[in-house]
Amino acid sequence: MKIAIGNDHTAIEMKQEIQKFLEEQGYEVLNLGTDEAVSCDYPIYGEKVGRAVVDGQADLGIAICGTGVGISLAANKVKGVRACVCSEPYTAKLSRMHNDSNVLAFGARVIGVEMAKMITQTWLDASFEGGRHQRRVDMIMDIENK
């Protein structure tokens, strides 16, 4: 499985730690984030991650900025992306099971690296349940298509 990961300048170290964590588990990682500690614009990287997922360059995406909010908003502007901001594992799990999230976002200024690893692992281990949740995901996608 290939995972696209993107970040702004606030999340370089966290991105590197998560990338290493994923690669140690056998995931292929597509690094779409910055590695330069110079102020940059998170929407660029949110869009890159979203497009990589939707275009099939990656199966899933992870987007990291200061809070996770801005970069997730940018990713969600890409048609077909269902990005969620998670600061703990339970929300990450349910975002996959009930919302079929395909991009995970979190904030490097909000959570630590070990929590980010737990959230990432929980998110990756969960899978979409379908059933009644499919109808709701379809409703979300219908809104996007209006």
N, C-alpha and C positions, 0 to 999 in steps of 0.2 A: 504494500500500500504506500502511496506517495502522499505526503502532506506538505502543502505550501505554508510557509511561515513568513510573516511580514511584521515589521516594527518600525517605529520612529526612533529618534535619538534618545528618548527616555528609557527605552527598553532593550538596549543592545545586549547588556549582560544577561538579562532574563531570556532573551531570544537564544543566545548562545547556549545557555544551560538547558533550555527546553529542546533545542536542536540535538544536543549531545544525548540527552535523555531518550529522545525518540530513536536516534540512530543506534544506540545501545540495545534497543528492543527490536531492531531489524527494519524499522521504517526508513523509507527513502525520503529525504527532506529537500524541498526546493526552497532555497533561501531567497526571498524576494524583498527583504528588509534592508535597512541601512546598517552599515558597520562603522560609520563615521560619527563621532560624538560632536556633530555640528547640528544646530537646530534645523529641523526639517519639517515638512508638512505631512502629518499622519494620513490625510485622505489619499495621497498617492499610493501608500502601502496597503491601505484597506482595499482600494480598488484593485491593485495588483493581485492580492490574495483572492478576492472574490472572482476576478476574471480567470485566474488559474483553475479554480474549482469548476466554474461553469463551463469553461472551454475544454475541460478534460485533461489539463496538464497535471492536475492533482486530484486525488479522491476527496480530500478534506482540506480545510485550511485553519490556521491559527493566526490571529492578529493581536498584536500587543502594542499598546501605547501607555500613557500615564495612568489613565483610568480604565481603558478598554472601551469607553463609550464612543469617543470620536471616531476611532478606527473602525468600530463595528457599524456606526452610522454610514460611513463611507462604503464599507463592504456591502451593506444591505441595499445600497443604491444600484448594485449590479443585479440585473434581472436573473432570478433563480437562486440567489443567495438567501439563506436563512441564518444570519449570524446572531449569536447570543453572547451577552456579557455575563460571565460567571465569576463569583468571588468565593464560591465554595462548591464541593463536589455534587451535592444533591441537585442543585439547579442544572449543573452540567449534564448529569444523568438524565433528568427529565426532559431537557431540551432535545436530546437525541431520541428518547423513547416516545415523546408525545409530539414534538415539533419537527422532527427530522432535520435538526440543525446540521448545517454542513460547514459552518465556520464558527470556531470558538474564539472568543475574545476575553482578555483580562487585562488588568492594569498593573504595571510594574511598580507604580507608586501606591497601590492598594493592597497587594498581597505579596508574600515572599516567594522565593523560588520553590521551596518544598511544597507549599500550598499549590502553586502553579502546576507542579508535577502531579500532585494528587488529583487536581481538577482535570488535567489533561488525560491521565490514565482512566479516570472514571468515565469521561466523555468518550474516549476511544473504545472502552469495553462495552458501552451501552449500544443498543441498536433500536431502530425504529420499530414500534409495535404494530403500526398500521391500524386496521380496524376502524373504530370510531375516530381515531386520530387522523387517519388519512383524509376523511371528509373535511376536517378542520384545516389541515395543511392545504388541501385543495382550495378552501375558501380564502386562505391567505394569498395563495398564488393568483386566484381570481382578482383580488384587489389589485395586485401588482399589474395585472393585464388590462385593467380598465384605463 
